[in-house]
Amino acid sequence: MNAARIQTKLVLISFVSCAITMATSSASADEPSTSPQIFLAKEEKNPEAQIKLSGLVRTADRKPVPVGTRLKYCSIYTFRRKGTTGITQAMWGNLGWRLGPNGRFSGAPFYGHAEGDTLTRVKYYLTASAPGYAPSWIGPLKAKPGDSLDDLDIVLKLGFEGRLKLTDSDGKPIVGVNLEMSYAGKQCPLLGKLKSGDDGMVIIPDCAQASIDVSIRHPGFQPSRFKVLLSPNKDLQHELLSARPTTGLVVSSETGEPIPGAKIQILEEQFVYPVLFGLSHVTCPHEYHFGDGPIVGSSDQQGRFTIDTFIDDLDYKLAVIAPGYKNGRLIKIQSGQKDLRVELELAPEEESSNNGL
């Protein structure tokens, strides 16, 4: 179990460390280029060290590549820095807003290392997406400085409307649930944020027939992370478990008076991942800085708060943040706990001006 937790945490760290960058092609807004240079090339003192990629994006039905087709990449690169043995980083971005009808691309990707670093090797993952087609990806493509990877071939296939219905334990639809979705194991090709409709249905246009990672945090229900494989003309259903409310009171340590408007932020929580490394599930702790974690509640005019988004039987570490007061903490909090009491000390004037969210 410990090994599984360590490996899972490394996966999380790698994912969070992906920096989002975007680069546009030189084609005009009205006329798509017939041979676009879609990669943002880094100015190099040694051009021979660049890695050149070229290839073709095409459609399985042999139709022209639609205007608006996008090519994205994730590059995982290793470089040597003086005094170190090696550092691996990841970068994610758009390689161009669109391709021309012939779908060809070529260029040298930007890999973002600092001046003085020596690039040793790179792995690329390329993802193409187009209106009316499911996303398609290739990789890992391994290369060293000076290499040219030619004749790369990405085939776009027709997508379908993916449908996932969210319900409670009584089978009633849950409306307005925000979901984070991404294709599993495909190196960051995010589906983005989607929301369930009045019938609890989540619609994924131009869906690919591949496993999708889903993450949900919705008031009144336990956070849920799961995988789903959608198919054409088939609705899948997922049940969200109700959360037991955790309640408490925020007061001044000097006067005992209630403090309204205090934000309750998660400092540490545990994610539950199903069926990883041959196990039924694995839990992995994740820490946040003050001001960065999810806000799960706030105190009312009487200083009372309710949190209804905790997973049963897991421990949480919380920060209580209010303007004019020193930050408070709650340790080893679980769902269903009642009448927690948080006493906040007044902050010095220079601290209170920067306190709060």
Summary of the structure (lengths in Angstrom):
residues: 357
radius of gyration: 24.4
end to end distance: 36.6
largest distance: 74.7
contacts: 1106
relative contact order: 0.12
helix: 6%
strand: 47%
